[in-house]
Amino acid sequence: MRTFFVEIKCQLGRTYQVASALAEAEIASEIYSIAGDYDILAKFYVEDDIDIGHFVGEKVQVIPGIADTRTVLTFRAF
């Protein structure tokens, strides 16, 4: 399994709708509201053979109300 995070910038007034849609899709293990340049931080786990770029493009970025994303890859837990 590989772990990665996606920071999500939502269209104005759509943060709660995006978070709800993300939760309903049951693809993120954790979803947080955050402050700063992005509105939501979501944690994902995928199998080693899953392409993260395709996963984000096909499962996350298609959610209505998302304006931008930034994917943060992880390498090792300490």
Jmol script that loads the backbone (N, CA, C; Angstrom):
load data "model"
ATOM      1  N   MET A   1       0.836  -1.189   0.000  1.00  0.00           N
ATOM      2  CA  MET A   1       0.000   0.000   0.000  1.00  0.00           C
ATOM      3  C   MET A   1       0.876   1.245   0.000  1.00  0.00           C
ATOM      4  N   ARG A   2       0.409   2.240  -0.745  1.00  0.00           N
ATOM      5  CA  ARG A   2       1.090   3.532  -0.754  1.00  0.00           C
ATOM      6  C   ARG A   2       0.164   4.574  -0.138  1.00  0.00           C
ATOM      7  N   THR A   3       0.749   5.489   0.605  1.00  0.00           N
ATOM      8  CA  THR A   3       0.006   6.555   1.263  1.00  0.00           C
ATOM      9  C   THR A   3       0.340   7.872   0.592  1.00  0.00           C
ATOM     10  N   PHE A   4      -0.681   8.698   0.373  1.00  0.00           N
ATOM     11  CA  PHE A   4      -0.451  10.042  -0.133  1.00  0.00           C
ATOM     12  C   PHE A   4      -1.582  10.949   0.344  1.00  0.00           C
ATOM     13  N   PHE A   5      -1.333  12.233   0.273  1.00  0.00           N
ATOM     14  CA  PHE A   5      -2.306  13.237   0.684  1.00  0.00           C
ATOM     15  C   PHE A   5      -2.656  14.103  -0.511  1.00  0.00           C
ATOM     16  N   VAL A   6      -3.873  14.627  -0.526  1.00  0.00           N
ATOM     17  CA  VAL A   6      -4.277  15.583  -1.554  1.00  0.00           C
ATOM     18  C   VAL A   6      -4.838  16.811  -0.857  1.00  0.00           C
ATOM     19  N   GLU A   7      -4.229  17.957  -1.147  1.00  0.00           N
ATOM     20  CA  GLU A   7      -4.765  19.227  -0.688  1.00  0.00           C
ATOM     21  C   GLU A   7      -5.763  19.670  -1.755  1.00  0.00           C
ATOM     22  N   ILE A   8      -6.928  20.086  -1.317  1.00  0.00           N
ATOM     23  CA  ILE A   8      -8.006  20.422  -2.244  1.00  0.00           C
ATOM     24  C   ILE A   8      -8.443  21.863  -2.030  1.00  0.00           C
ATOM     25  N   LYS A   9      -8.422  22.635  -3.107  1.00  0.00           N
ATOM     26  CA  LYS A   9      -8.966  23.991  -3.084  1.00  0.00           C
ATOM     27  C   LYS A   9     -10.359  23.922  -3.687  1.00  0.00           C
ATOM     28  N   CYS A  10     -11.326  24.442  -2.949  1.00  0.00           N
ATOM     29  CA  CYS A  10     -12.713  24.377  -3.387  1.00  0.00           C
ATOM     30  C   CYS A  10     -13.166  25.709  -3.978  1.00  0.00           C
ATOM     31  N   GLN A  11     -14.160  25.634  -4.825  1.00  0.00           N
ATOM     32  CA  GLN A  11     -14.801  26.848  -5.300  1.00  0.00           C
ATOM     33  C   GLN A  11     -15.453  27.514  -4.090  1.00  0.00           C
ATOM     34  N   LEU A  12     -15.583  28.835  -4.129  1.00  0.00           N
ATOM     35  CA  LEU A  12     -16.136  29.573  -3.002  1.00  0.00           C
ATOM     36  C   LEU A  12     -17.491  29.012  -2.589  1.00  0.00           C
ATOM     37  N   GLY A  13     -17.628  28.770  -1.288  1.00  0.00           N
ATOM     38  CA  GLY A  13     -18.888  28.277  -0.744  1.00  0.00           C
ATOM     39  C   GLY A  13     -19.170  26.812  -0.958  1.00  0.00           C
ATOM     40  N   ARG A  14     -18.208  26.063  -1.491  1.00  0.00           N
ATOM     41  CA  ARG A  14     -18.464  24.651  -1.831  1.00  0.00           C
ATOM     42  C   ARG A  14     -17.686  23.658  -0.959  1.00  0.00           C
ATOM     43  N   THR A  15     -16.966  24.138   0.050  1.00  0.00           N
ATOM     44  CA  THR A  15     -16.099  23.254   0.838  1.00  0.00           C
ATOM     45  C   THR A  15     -16.868  22.103   1.481  1.00  0.00           C
ATOM     46  N   TYR A  16     -18.000  22.402   2.105  1.00  0.00           N
ATOM     47  CA  TYR A  16     -18.743  21.338   2.781  1.00  0.00           C
ATOM     48  C   TYR A  16     -19.347  20.351   1.782  1.00  0.00           C
ATOM     49  N   GLN A  17     -19.756  20.837   0.632  1.00  0.00           N
ATOM     50  CA  GLN A  17     -20.290  19.946  -0.403  1.00  0.00           C
ATOM     51  C   GLN A  17     -19.199  19.021  -0.922  1.00  0.00           C
ATOM     52  N   VAL A  18     -18.006  19.569  -1.133  1.00  0.00           N
ATOM     53  CA  VAL A  18     -16.889  18.751  -1.612  1.00  0.00           C
ATOM     54  C   VAL A  18     -16.503  17.713  -0.560  1.00  0.00           C
ATOM     55  N   ALA A  19     -16.410  18.129   0.694  1.00  0.00           N
ATOM     56  CA  ALA A  19     -16.048  17.191   1.769  1.00  0.00           C
ATOM     57  C   ALA A  19     -17.083  16.076   1.878  1.00  0.00           C
ATOM     58  N   SER A  20     -18.352  16.424   1.778  1.00  0.00           N
ATOM     59  CA  SER A  20     -19.413  15.407   1.848  1.00  0.00           C
ATOM     60  C   SER A  20     -19.329  14.436   0.681  1.00  0.00           C
ATOM     61  N   ALA A  21     -19.097  14.958  -0.520  1.00  0.00           N
ATOM     62  CA  ALA A  21     -18.984  14.096  -1.701  1.00  0.00           C
ATOM     63  C   ALA A  21     -17.775  13.179  -1.592  1.00  0.00           C
ATOM     64  N   LEU A  22     -16.690  13.698  -1.068  1.00  0.00           N
ATOM     65  CA  LEU A  22     -15.485  12.897  -0.882  1.00  0.00           C
ATOM     66  C   LEU A  22     -15.746  11.775   0.128  1.00  0.00           C
ATOM     67  N   ALA A  23     -16.429  12.098   1.212  1.00  0.00           N
ATOM     68  CA  ALA A  23     -16.761  11.082   2.223  1.00  0.00           C
ATOM     69  C   ALA A  23     -17.704  10.029   1.651  1.00  0.00           C
ATOM     70  N   GLU A  24     -18.698  10.458   0.886  1.00  0.00           N
ATOM     71  CA  GLU A  24     -19.660   9.525   0.300  1.00  0.00           C
ATOM     72  C   GLU A  24     -19.005   8.583  -0.709  1.00  0.00           C
ATOM     73  N   ALA A  25     -17.964   9.058  -1.376  1.00  0.00           N
ATOM     74  CA  ALA A  25     -17.259   8.221  -2.353  1.00  0.00           C
ATOM     75  C   ALA A  25     -16.450   7.121  -1.670  1.00  0.00           C
ATOM     76  N   GLU A  26     -16.181   7.273  -0.376  1.00  0.00           N
ATOM     77  CA  GLU A  26     -15.437   6.291   0.421  1.00  0.00           C
ATOM     78  C   GLU A  26     -14.087   5.937  -0.197  1.00  0.00           C
ATOM     79  N   ILE A  27     -13.369   6.959  -0.666  1.00  0.00           N
ATOM     80  CA  ILE A  27     -12.046   6.721  -1.246  1.00  0.00           C
ATOM     81  C   ILE A  27     -10.924   7.274  -0.369  1.00  0.00           C
ATOM     82  N   ALA A  28     -11.263   8.182   0.543  1.00  0.00           N
ATOM     83  CA  ALA A  28     -10.263   8.782   1.432  1.00  0.00           C
ATOM     84  C   ALA A  28     -10.354   8.121   2.802  1.00  0.00           C
ATOM     85  N   SER A  29      -9.201   7.912   3.435  1.00  0.00           N
ATOM     86  CA  SER A  29      -9.227   7.325   4.771  1.00  0.00           C
ATOM     87  C   SER A  29      -9.475   8.386   5.835  1.00  0.00           C
ATOM     88  N   GLU A  30      -9.057   9.621   5.570  1.00  0.00           N
ATOM     89  CA  GLU A  30      -9.269  10.732   6.497  1.00  0.00           C
ATOM     90  C   GLU A  30      -9.478  12.008   5.689  1.00  0.00           C
ATOM     91  N   ILE A  31     -10.335  12.889   6.197  1.00  0.00           N
ATOM     92  CA  ILE A  31     -10.631  14.160   5.530  1.00  0.00           C
ATOM     93  C   ILE A  31     -10.609  15.250   6.586  1.00  0.00           C
ATOM     94  N   TYR A  32      -9.815  16.284   6.340  1.00  0.00           N
ATOM     95  CA  TYR A  32      -9.674  17.386   7.298  1.00  0.00           C
ATOM     96  C   TYR A  32      -9.971  18.721   6.634  1.00  0.00           C
ATOM     97  N   SER A  33     -10.570  19.627   7.386  1.00  0.00           N
ATOM     98  CA  SER A  33     -10.679  21.020   6.980  1.00  0.00           C
ATOM     99  C   SER A  33      -9.381  21.698   7.399  1.00  0.00           C
ATOM    100  N   ILE A  34      -8.792  22.489   6.509  1.00  0.00           N
ATOM    101  CA  ILE A  34      -7.524  23.143   6.824  1.00  0.00           C
ATOM    102  C   ILE A  34      -7.591  24.626   6.465  1.00  0.00           C
ATOM    103  N   ALA A  35      -6.666  25.392   7.018  1.00  0.00           N
ATOM    104  CA  ALA A  35      -6.564  26.817   6.719  1.00  0.00           C
ATOM    105  C   ALA A  35      -5.363  27.041   5.809  1.00  0.00           C
ATOM    106  N   GLY A  36      -5.419  28.084   5.023  1.00  0.00           N
ATOM    107  CA  GLY A  36      -4.307  28.411   4.132  1.00  0.00           C
ATOM    108  C   GLY A  36      -4.751  28.449   2.690  1.00  0.00           C
ATOM    109  N   ASP A  37      -3.857  28.069   1.799  1.00  0.00           N
ATOM    110  CA  ASP A  37      -4.140  28.122   0.366  1.00  0.00           C
ATOM    111  C   ASP A  37      -5.145  27.073  -0.084  1.00  0.00           C
ATOM    112  N   TYR A  38      -5.303  26.000   0.685  1.00  0.00           N
ATOM    113  CA  TYR A  38      -6.234  24.932   0.344  1.00  0.00           C
ATOM    114  C   TYR A  38      -7.258  24.787   1.456  1.00  0.00           C
ATOM    115  N   ASP A  39      -8.380  24.168   1.161  1.00  0.00           N
ATOM    116  CA  ASP A  39      -9.498  24.076   2.102  1.00  0.00           C
ATOM    117  C   ASP A  39      -9.637  22.714   2.772  1.00  0.00           C
ATOM    118  N   ILE A  40      -9.213  21.669   2.082  1.00  0.00           N
ATOM    119  CA  ILE A  40      -9.376  20.298   2.572  1.00  0.00           C
ATOM    120  C   ILE A  40      -8.056  19.547   2.399  1.00  0.00           C
ATOM    121  N   LEU A  41      -7.741  18.703   3.373  1.00  0.00           N
ATOM    122  CA  LEU A  41      -6.622  17.777   3.263  1.00  0.00           C
ATOM    123  C   LEU A  41      -7.197  16.377   3.406  1.00  0.00           C
ATOM    124  N   ALA A  42      -6.968  15.542   2.404  1.00  0.00           N
ATOM    125  CA  ALA A  42      -7.482  14.171   2.423  1.00  0.00           C
ATOM    126  C   ALA A  42      -6.320  13.185   2.333  1.00  0.00           C
ATOM    127  N   LYS A  43      -6.417  12.130   3.121  1.00  0.00           N
ATOM    128  CA  LYS A  43      -5.389  11.077   3.138  1.00  0.00           C
ATOM    129  C   LYS A  43      -5.934   9.864   2.402  1.00  0.00           C
ATOM    130  N   PHE A  44      -5.085   9.294   1.545  1.00  0.00           N
ATOM    131  CA  PHE A  44      -5.484   8.153   0.727  1.00  0.00           C
ATOM    132  C   PHE A  44      -4.474   7.022   0.855  1.00  0.00           C
ATOM    133  N   TYR A  45      -4.967   5.807   0.709  1.00  0.00           N
ATOM    134  CA  TYR A  45      -4.138   4.619   0.578  1.00  0.00           C
ATOM    135  C   TYR A  45      -4.545   3.937  -0.725  1.00  0.00           C
ATOM    136  N   VAL A  46      -3.565   3.558  -1.525  1.00  0.00           N
ATOM    137  CA  VAL A  46      -3.850   2.789  -2.733  1.00  0.00           C
ATOM    138  C   VAL A  46      -2.879   1.617  -2.812  1.00  0.00           C
ATOM    139  N   GLU A  47      -3.292   0.604  -3.529  1.00  0.00           N
ATOM    140  CA  GLU A  47      -2.410  -0.542  -3.763  1.00  0.00           C
ATOM    141  C   GLU A  47      -1.201  -0.089  -4.576  1.00  0.00           C
ATOM    142  N   ASP A  48      -0.106  -0.813  -4.455  1.00  0.00           N
ATOM    143  CA  ASP A  48       1.144  -0.445  -5.126  1.00  0.00           C
ATOM    144  C   ASP A  48       1.014  -0.353  -6.644  1.00  0.00           C
ATOM    145  N   ASP A  49       0.106  -1.107  -7.230  1.00  0.00           N
ATOM    146  CA  ASP A  49      -0.015  -1.103  -8.689  1.00  0.00           C
ATOM    147  C   ASP A  49      -0.952  -0.015  -9.223  1.00  0.00           C
ATOM    148  N   ILE A  50      -1.525   0.795  -8.352  1.00  0.00           N
ATOM    149  CA  ILE A  50      -2.423   1.884  -8.768  1.00  0.00           C
ATOM    150  C   ILE A  50      -1.597   3.127  -9.077  1.00  0.00           C
ATOM    151  N   ASP A  51      -1.855   3.747 -10.219  1.00  0.00           N
ATOM    152  CA  ASP A  51      -1.181   4.986 -10.596  1.00  0.00           C
ATOM    153  C   ASP A  51      -1.850   6.145  -9.854  1.00  0.00           C
ATOM    154  N   ILE A  52      -1.093   6.829  -9.016  1.00  0.00           N
ATOM    155  CA  ILE A  52      -1.639   7.897  -8.185  1.00  0.00           C
ATOM    156  C   ILE A  52      -2.187   9.037  -9.040  1.00  0.00           C
ATOM    157  N   GLY A  53      -1.493   9.406 -10.094  1.00  0.00           N
ATOM    158  CA  GLY A  53      -1.958  10.477 -10.960  1.00  0.00           C
ATOM    159  C   GLY A  53      -3.309  10.179 -11.574  1.00  0.00           C
ATOM    160  N   HIS A  54      -3.483   8.958 -12.049  1.00  0.00           N
ATOM    161  CA  HIS A  54      -4.770   8.561 -12.619  1.00  0.00           C
ATOM    162  C   HIS A  54      -5.844   8.514 -11.543  1.00  0.00           C
ATOM    163  N   PHE A  55      -5.490   8.006 -10.365  1.00  0.00           N
ATOM    164  CA  PHE A  55      -6.438   7.928  -9.258  1.00  0.00           C
ATOM    165  C   PHE A  55      -6.967   9.312  -8.909  1.00  0.00           C
ATOM    166  N   VAL A  56      -6.061  10.272  -8.736  1.00  0.00           N
ATOM    167  CA  VAL A  56      -6.470  11.633  -8.381  1.00  0.00           C
ATOM    168  C   VAL A  56      -7.305  12.248  -9.497  1.00  0.00           C
ATOM    169  N   GLY A  57      -6.868  12.092 -10.729  1.00  0.00           N
ATOM    170  CA  GLY A  57      -7.587  12.660 -11.860  1.00  0.00           C
ATOM    171  C   GLY A  57      -8.957  12.054 -12.085  1.00  0.00           C
ATOM    172  N   GLU A  58      -9.089  10.769 -11.831  1.00  0.00           N
ATOM    173  CA  GLU A  58     -10.338  10.064 -12.137  1.00  0.00           C
ATOM    174  C   GLU A  58     -11.289   9.919 -10.954  1.00  0.00           C
ATOM    175  N   LYS A  59     -10.759   9.998  -9.732  1.00  0.00           N
ATOM    176  CA  LYS A  59     -11.597   9.780  -8.546  1.00  0.00           C
ATOM    177  C   LYS A  59     -11.795  11.039  -7.710  1.00  0.00           C
ATOM    178  N   VAL A  60     -10.792  11.907  -7.677  1.00  0.00           N
ATOM    179  CA  VAL A  60     -10.859  13.090  -6.807  1.00  0.00           C
ATOM    180  C   VAL A  60     -11.235  14.339  -7.590  1.00  0.00           C
ATOM    181  N   GLN A  61     -10.486  14.657  -8.620  1.00  0.00           N
ATOM    182  CA  GLN A  61     -10.688  15.915  -9.341  1.00  0.00           C
ATOM    183  C   GLN A  61     -12.026  16.007 -10.058  1.00  0.00           C
ATOM    184  N   VAL A  62     -12.722  14.904 -10.213  1.00  0.00           N
ATOM    185  CA  VAL A  62     -14.028  14.910 -10.882  1.00  0.00           C
ATOM    186  C   VAL A  62     -15.164  15.328  -9.945  1.00  0.00           C
ATOM    187  N   ILE A  63     -14.877  15.464  -8.667  1.00  0.00           N
ATOM    188  CA  ILE A  63     -15.906  15.864  -7.705  1.00  0.00           C
ATOM    189  C   ILE A  63     -16.288  17.322  -7.968  1.00  0.00           C
ATOM    190  N   PRO A  64     -17.568  17.602  -8.156  1.00  0.00           N
ATOM    191  CA  PRO A  64     -17.999  18.977  -8.421  1.00  0.00           C
ATOM    192  C   PRO A  64     -17.623  19.915  -7.276  1.00  0.00           C
ATOM    193  N   GLY A  65     -17.145  21.105  -7.624  1.00  0.00           N
ATOM    194  CA  GLY A  65     -16.794  22.108  -6.628  1.00  0.00           C
ATOM    195  C   GLY A  65     -15.315  22.196  -6.333  1.00  0.00           C
ATOM    196  N   ILE A  66     -14.522  21.286  -6.902  1.00  0.00           N
ATOM    197  CA  ILE A  66     -13.076  21.341  -6.706  1.00  0.00           C
ATOM    198  C   ILE A  66     -12.473  22.278  -7.744  1.00  0.00           C
ATOM    199  N   ALA A  67     -11.690  23.241  -7.264  1.00  0.00           N
ATOM    200  CA  ALA A  67     -11.049  24.211  -8.156  1.00  0.00           C
ATOM    201  C   ALA A  67      -9.611  23.826  -8.469  1.00  0.00           C
ATOM    202  N   ASP A  68      -8.927  23.165  -7.513  1.00  0.00           N
ATOM    203  CA  ASP A  68      -7.518  22.841  -7.701  1.00  0.00           C
ATOM    204  C   ASP A  68      -7.125  21.772  -6.689  1.00  0.00           C
ATOM    205  N   THR A  69      -6.092  21.008  -7.004  1.00  0.00           N
ATOM    206  CA  THR A  69      -5.561  20.026  -6.059  1.00  0.00           C
ATOM    207  C   THR A  69      -4.046  20.068  -6.074  1.00  0.00           C
ATOM    208  N   ARG A  70      -3.471  19.600  -4.991  1.00  0.00           N
ATOM    209  CA  ARG A  70      -2.024  19.414  -4.919  1.00  0.00           C
ATOM    210  C   ARG A  70      -1.783  18.092  -4.209  1.00  0.00           C
ATOM    211  N   THR A  71      -1.091  17.190  -4.869  1.00  0.00           N
ATOM    212  CA  THR A  71      -0.833  15.859  -4.323  1.00  0.00           C
ATOM    213  C   THR A  71       0.517  15.840  -3.620  1.00  0.00           C
ATOM    214  N   VAL A  72       0.527  15.278  -2.414  1.00  0.00           N
ATOM    215  CA  VAL A  72       1.753  15.168  -1.616  1.00  0.00           C
ATOM    216  C   VAL A  72       2.040  13.685  -1.450  1.00  0.00           C
ATOM    217  N   LEU A  73       3.154  13.232  -2.053  1.00  0.00           N
ATOM    218  CA  LEU A  73       3.537  11.830  -1.948  1.00  0.00           C
ATOM    219  C   LEU A  73       4.334  11.611  -0.667  1.00  0.00           C
ATOM    220  N   THR A  74       4.133  10.465  -0.058  1.00  0.00           N
ATOM    221  CA  THR A  74       4.891  10.117   1.141  1.00  0.00           C
ATOM    222  C   THR A  74       5.834   8.961   0.813  1.00  0.00           C
ATOM    223  N   PHE A  75       6.912   8.886   1.569  1.00  0.00           N
ATOM    224  CA  PHE A  75       7.905   7.857   1.293  1.00  0.00           C
ATOM    225  C   PHE A  75       8.105   6.870   2.417  1.00  0.00           C
ATOM    226  N   ARG A  76       8.115   7.372   3.654  1.00  0.00           N
ATOM    227  CA  ARG A  76       8.402   6.481   4.767  1.00  0.00           C
ATOM    228  C   ARG A  76       7.922   7.120   6.065  1.00  0.00           C
ATOM    229  N   ALA A  77       7.345   6.333   6.943  1.00  0.00           N
ATOM    230  CA  ALA A  77       6.924   6.838   8.239  1.00  0.00           C
ATOM    231  C   ALA A  77       8.060   6.690   9.242  1.00  0.00           C
ATOM    232  N   PHE A  78       8.167   7.643  10.126  1.00  0.00           N
ATOM    233  CA  PHE A  78       9.205   7.585  11.172  1.00  0.00           C
ATOM    234  C   PHE A  78       8.588   7.371  12.514  1.00  0.00           C
TER     235      PHE A  78
END
end "model"
wireframe off; spacefill off
backbone 0.3
color backbone group
